[in-house]
């Protein structure tokens, strides 16, 4: 009911991995818009109590996050939005805010810093071909981490505050519309 644009059929593939996923409660994932669309969920057996603890702590958040991407058409390959870190920032931020609001699970890795406003401005001035791993989901050469997720979360919250729209209403808008609603 929350995501009426979800495809009728979704393949969810789950695999145990040997990764340190403590920052995301032991579970991560990615979305691909294949036919049928695929959500790959990776569960770490290194998290606290192993795979069971990872699944219990993190799978709901990962599914909410990845299904939000499917609902919007934002995926690793073949997404409906144009290329560029601003679009990644908005789409990842919407998924983070949606997940936090509807699951109550908040991962510190997605929290935004006091200087998030400056980070948004910085991202909006970037050339389109900058590194996704540096600016969205990895460590930037200057030491900042997960800039796109964190800044996108800030941007989504800012747009909700300034527009009075909730996360579901925002999720039906384009990245540029959301950026404008947030005052940029």
Order of alpha helices (4+ residues) and beta strands (2+ residues): beta-beta-beta-alpha-alpha-alpha-alpha-alpha-alpha
